[in-house]
Amino acid sequence: MRLLIVEDEDKLASLLDRGLTEEGHAVDVAGNGDDALWMAAATEYDAIVLDVMLPGRDGLSTCRELRSRGVWTPVLMLTARDAVEDRVHGLDTGADDYLVKPFSFSELLARLRAVARRVPNERPTVLRVGDLCLDPAAHRAWRGDTELPLSAKEFALLELFMRRPGTTLSRQTLLEGAWDMAFETRSNVVDVYVRYLREKIDRPFGCESLETVRGAGYRLREDGG
């Protein structure tokens, strides 16, 4: 998933960034609400982790403004306040879920998967394209009965393809979905990782599921190859 973390505590922001990146997600970090607004408008995120207590524009105001601008990316709010009225207030501003600090990282991951499945269309728990299967929660992928030994970045890239089978994805779209804003966009990293994926999901099985669309990008065949 492509995620935006909005957190002004440097230590927590760094921990979330590192942990989510290690899980294979592409992560951008904003330290205040104003930065979050322009970043969320400029990039299509799968979910936003938004702290309530931010300097200047707080998380509640930021969430309300996101919705007023037509940004409907799922929002998971973080807060140190655990009173029912605080949670209700957060949800009423347009948040999709609420997580009270301190929290376990595994619960954060589970809640992010849950909110990301809700829009724009219901997302299945396990993705299936032909005999290719991918389970984001368990971080497992397999073809038929064979487990696929994917790295975190290979897994993230395959998930992008499996969420949009039959659709040609440009290199820029793949970069934006699997890498963060700081990545060098002129790099041929997408081509390299597509080659890695083919070596693991296609070649051992005599398949050609990942197609090159000349001048446009790559496409996962709808029948899974």
N, C-alpha and C positions, 0 to 999 in steps of 0.2 A: 504493500500500500504506500501511497504518497501521503505523508503526514506533516501537519504544521503544529509545532509546539509553541505555545504562547506562555512564557514563564519568565519572570524577572529575577528569580533566585538562580544565580549562575550555577551553583553546585547541582541543584535539582535539574535544571535545564540540561546540563552536561551529562548527568546520569541517564536521563530519559533519551537524549540524543544517542548516546553510546549504546544503551540497551536495545533501543528500537532498531538502530542500524545493524547491530549484531544479529537481530532477528530477520534481517533481510529487507527492512523497510527503507524507503527514501525519506529523509527527515530534514525539514527546514525549521529554524528556530527564530522566533521574534521575541523581543524583550518588553514590548509594550503593545497596547491596543491599537495605536495608530499604524504601527508597522504591520500588525496582523491584518488590518483592513485592506491595505493595498496588496499585501502578499496573497491574501485569500481571493482577491478580485483578479489578480494576474495569473494565478496558477490553479489548476483543477485538482484539489486535494480530495483524498478519500475520507479523511476525517481531520478535525482540529481538536487538539487538547488545549483547553483554555483555562488558565488560572483566574480565579475571581479577583484576588487581591493584586492588582497591577498598578504601577505608578501612573498618574494622570488619568486617562480613560480606563476605568476598571473593567473586569471581565464581563459583568452584566451589561454595561453600556456597550461594550464591544460586540457582544452577541446580538443585542437588540439592533445595533447599527448594521451588522452583517445581514440580518434578515430583512431590514428595511431596504437594503441595496439589492435584494434579490439573490444573495449568496446563501444557498440552502445546503451547503456542505454539513454533514453531521458534526455536532459539537459535543464533546465530552468535557464537562466542567470539573475543575479541581478546586477544592476549598478546604480550609481548616475548620469551617463552621459546619456542625453536624445537626443543627436544629431543623426540625421539619419545615418550619416556615422559610428558612434559608434555601432549602432544597426546592421547595415549591416556587419560590421567587426565581431561582435560576432556571427552572424548567419553563416558567411562564415567559421568560424573556426570549425563548426560542431554542434553548439547549435541548439535546436529545437524551443526555444521561448525565449523571452527577456522581463524582467519586470523592470521598472524604479523605483528607490526609490525616495520618500516614496511611498508605495503601500498599498492597503487595503488587509487584510488577506483573505477576501472572494474572491478577484480576484486571489490571489496566489493559493488558493484551486482550483478554477475553471481552471486556467491554468495548474496546475499539473494533474488534471483529464484529460484535453484535450491532453497533451503530452503523458500521459501514455496509452491513447487509441490508439495511432498511430502505435506502434510497440510492438512485432514483427508482430502481426496481429491486424486488426481493432477491437477495443473493443466496444461492444454496450453500449449505454447510460444506459439502464436498463438490468440487467442480469436476465435471465429466465431459470429455470430448472424445467420442469413439471409445477406445479402450485405455485412453489416457485419463488418469484421475489425480486430483490434487486436493489435499486436505490442509487448508491454511492453519487451522487450530493445532493440529498435530505436527505440522511442518513436515508432511510426508507427501511424496508423489510416487506413482507407480504406473506401469503400462502392463495391462493384463494382470498377471500374478507376480510380476517382477518389480521390486522396489528400485527406484531411481536414486542414485547417490549424488544429489545435487548440492552445490554450495549455496550459501544464503542468497547470493546475487543471481545465480542461475534459477533458483526457486522463485525469486521475485519476478524475474523476467518471464518465466513460464506462466506464472499466475496472471500477468498482464495479457498474454496471448489467450489463455484459457477463459478469461472473462469476456473476450471479444472474438470468438472463433469466426473465421470467414471474413474478418475485417482486416484490411491492410493497415498496418501501423507503421507510421514513419519513424525514422531514426530519432527525430526530435521527440515524438510522442513517447517512445520507449525510454529515451534518456530522462524525460521529465517524470516518468512513472517509476523508474527504478533507481535513479540517482538524484542527489540533491542539487540545490542551486549553485553550489560552489564548484561543481564538476566542470571540467573543460569540455565545452560542447563540440569543439573541433576534433576531439579524439575519435578513433575508430573503435572505441570500446564496445559499442553495440554489435558491430560485425563480429568482433572477437567472441563475445558471449553467445551470440547466435550460433557460431561455429561450435563452441563448447556444448551448447544444448543439443545440437544435432548429433554430436558424438555420443551423447548419453540417452536421448529419447528416441532417436531414429535409427542410426547406423546399426546398433546391435540387434535390431528387430526387423531390419530390411524395409524400413518405412521412410517416407519422405513427407512428413507432416508439416514441417516448417518450410514454407515456400518463399523464395525471393521474388519480389515484384519489382522488376527493373525500374529504377528511377523513382520509386515510391516508398519502398521499405520492405517489410516482411509480413507474412500472413500464416496463421495456423489453419490448416484445412478443417472444415467443419466436421468431417468424418474422422478426424484425428490421424489420418494418414494410413 
